[in-house]
Amino acid sequence: MFKKILFFSFLLVYNLSFSQLTIVDEKFESGLKPVNYKYFDSLDKIVIEKGTHTKGMSVNNHIKTICTYDRFSNKTILTENDNLMYAEYSPSGKTIRATKFVATTLTGKEHKYISEKTNFTKHKKDKIFKTTPYFNDEFEWGISNKKRKERKNINFIKDDLILVKTEIYSRKNNIYNIEKPNTNRLLGEKFAKWFRKKPNYLVKPAVRSFFEIITKSISNDYRKCTVYKTYYDEKGKKVDDVAFNVELKKYYLVFSMNNNTEETFGANSMTFDNNLAINGIIDDPETNDVYIYGLMGEKARGGNFSSNTPIGYYIFKFDKDGNKIWSKTQIIKDKLFNRGLVLIRAEIDVLIKDETISVYNRVKSGKDNSVFKHTFSIQKGEPIKELNKASTLSKMKNTYAQINFNYFLFAHDKLKNHKNKAFDSTTIVALEEKTEISNYINNIKLSKNKILFNTIITDSGYWLIESDNKNYYKILFFNK
């Protein structure tokens, strides 16, 4: 059972009249340090996982306590005195799936579910589990083929697909046949070839149905991309199939790190796993409108090329039936952005907030870093605000094996006027947008330990997470 603890007091209620509120201000405890944080969009809460970082070759966090805080500083303990690693959360934020902690293996063999119903539902991992990576408050689910292979091992063209659902508490399995999306529209001489010959499709929970399968066809001249969203109900029945057409007249589509990108870890770097990285997709949960966005450039290059030269980005808005409402292309003039980039280090993201939509770009090369943000009106796509900010990357090791996992916060961007402080790219944006955040960080005294900052921007405001990764951490909330 979840345990709720209320922190309201006269002082807290008084402070709510101001735009800034300290949610958490704690010293690190031996054996019970913060090891990770996440944000629940559905609940507007931040979750903190506490425990220890495992020493040696293991990268597993030993999670002992999980709790959430809302923006009024109310605390809910989800579990305590536990023995977990790899905590995942249902879309509602009401159910946790975690693995029993094992220091010497990456995956573990036993799962545990924690919710308001129970905190002692365990089951062994099996072959079925590998095909059900998603879960909600009632069941696990995923897509497989008749041989129960994982998605990455499915031949999307030849194999028949099934929906696998496993009830969390009874462990009962339900199998449903799926009408696969039309694959003929993805193949042919006029289309770009699939990169690495990987399955060029994405399965995810959907805003307007139970789940969707996303496929993309890219013209071989890299000027056009059609995104297909095929929607299914809880029994795998196809309920809709919609095409969203993106076309650039002057420039070419450029691969990037976005919310459709899947990566492959190599010995010293990451590379794109398939053609999904050509653009990102975000759905408006209130209107079901669809936004498709990505980088553009002056050269046509496929995903098998690790570099390209972006010149800006595009964003298209569609209604739920695939009709284009508006589109924008935005040129970015910046020495770092406009030179040859390793595309795995070119990021683009989108945030819908109030009646606006903001596009964020971040590019990294060596010790240099640039962050860009442009805000448009949702209704007509009219430009509202522009931000260009350059920073210097702190010393960091780029290979997967050399990353220091014994940190609570990760931030690599430095600004000239902030000594011994490091920021993630969202905090750099927040510093420019929110005067109260800038004033707060400016007034922090110089520390012998580097202080790191992460920020989460939401509809309600800004969550600022601060820590030196050694002695303390703080969470503050700033009203929008």
RAHUFEN-V746812 format. One record per helix or strand. SS is the DSSP state (hx for helix, st for strand). FROM is the first residue (numbers start at 1). TO is the last residue. If there is no record, write none. Layout:
BEGIN
SS;FROM;TO
SS;FROM;TO
END
This chain:
BEGIN
st;3;5
hx;10;15
st;20;27
st;29;29
st;32;40
st;45;53
st;61;70
st;75;79
st;84;89
st;95;100
st;110;115
st;121;124
hx;129;131
st;134;135
st;139;145
hx;151;153
st;161;167
st;173;178
hx;184;186
st;191;191
hx;195;197
st;201;205
st;211;219
st;224;232
st;238;247
st;252;254
st;257;257
st;263;265
st;270;272
hx;275;278
st;280;283
st;290;297
st;307;308
st;310;318
st;324;331
st;341;342
hx;343;345
st;346;353
st;356;365
st;368;377
st;383;393
hx;400;402
st;413;414
st;421;423
hx;425;433
hx;435;442
st;451;457
st;461;467
st;472;479
END
